[in-house]
């Protein structure tokens, strides 16, 4: 029961004006209180049915799907409801992301948000059916997937400085493999080339497995990719790691120096994974979801599990995550424009 006492409005020129203003103030106060009360009611009632987590990629095709399913299993007990994982692949993750952006914002349809469809696609796809910052609600960033640059051992370079010097001495002769135009592996090299002023040939593939096979075989000379795929080949001597595209050395291969340590300032490239919902989700629901995610991310089990999948725990609250997304969109828009990137397979 909410009671409201409206104080008399004094020093008004007329009784009518005074009563009108008092009524308007009362309505504003009542509306604010009702919003708080209804928000609290939403939070208390939520969730009271099954939640759907949409993963915008093929089931089992990447660590994104594996991590998303693990998170869903760990979230369910804390929320007191089952979480149905639904794969909605298509157009490099854009189709599933668009579907969630158009869902009812009641907290029962969530998106496993990946940097590609959220931060890169807005610059690559001119007719994207959603706006990452307008049509989706940030809930939490949960992990970053660090990238590293690996080269074929036959390339006569032992570090980033030597690779840059080699590429500049042979402009257009070195090549690099990627998982397709506009993907993170592609933009990693494009960013590097733009920062140091070198030119190399882009060789796009339809997936990471074939790219890695040809890197080992020497058909392509370098590949920027996540640690999970690259580290086993580095340890086997089939690929030479020359730089970590992270702000600090990764626990996944701590002996590998960063690009920053090697003189390429502010060079950070990688994928990231988070949770988002449709726009206009109730703030108490967003907070409830974040709090449950934060509890999971604080456990050593989850941190260890993420490392086993080539990812590192990196928790951000909704407001910070939203700002991070905006900065990522701006960062990659510049790279996409400079390189003239067009949509392609990922």
QUIHU-V824317 format. One record per residue. PSI is psi in whole degrees, -180 to 180 (999 if undefined). Layout:
# QUIHU-V824317
psi = [PSI:PSI]
This chain:
# QUIHU-V824317
psi = [126:122:142:126:119:120:148:140:118:165:37:150:-19:158:-38:-47:-40:-46:-36:-44:-42:-40:-40:-43:-43:-42:-40:-42:-43:-43:-43:-43:-41:-37:-42:-45:-45:-37:-43:-39:-41:-46:-40:-37:-23:136:148:15:176:142:144:126:114:124:117:31:169:142:130:3:-14:170:-23:-47:-43:-45:-40:-42:-38:-41:-41:-42:-39:-28:-34:-49:-42:-35:-15:19:153:153:117:121:125:118:125:76:164:137:55:33:-5:-35:-46:-38:-41:-39:-45:-36:-22:5:164:130:56:6:3:-3:116:160:133:101:128:150:-34:-66:-21:-44:-24:-44:-35:-26:-21:-39:111:-25:39:135:14:160:119:-35:-21:-36:2:149:119:134:-54:139:134:-30:154:143:99:148:155:159:122:144:157:137:-18:-16:124:65:135:-12:179:-42:-44:-36:-44:-44:-40:-46:-37:-29:-19:65:126:2:-33:150:166:139:153:174:12:160:129:-7:167:-42:-37:-49:-25:-49:-38:-41:-44:-46:-40:-30:-32:-7:42:162:131:168:130:128:98:140:176:2:165:-32:-48:-35:-46:-40:-44:-25:-46:-39:-12:2:-33:153:-18:161:128:118:174:157:-38:-37:-31:-39:-45:-37:-34:-46:-26:-4:12:-18:143:121:129:-11:140:127:51:162:-32:163:141:144:-16:-26:73:-20:-12:119:153:165:-37:-44:-26:15:0:93:143:26:105:122:136:174:165:160:133:-176:133:162:180:160:155:26:143:134:-40:-32:-44:-44:-40:-44:-45:-44:-40:-39:-43:-39:-43:-43:-18:-10:144:-30:-45:-40:-42:-39:-43:-43:-37:-20:12:22:161:133:134:86:133:138:167:-47:-45:-41:-42:-42:-36:-42:-45:-42:-38:-40:-45:-44:-51:-23:-39:-41:-44:-45:-45:-36:-9:39:136:159:143:-179:152:999]
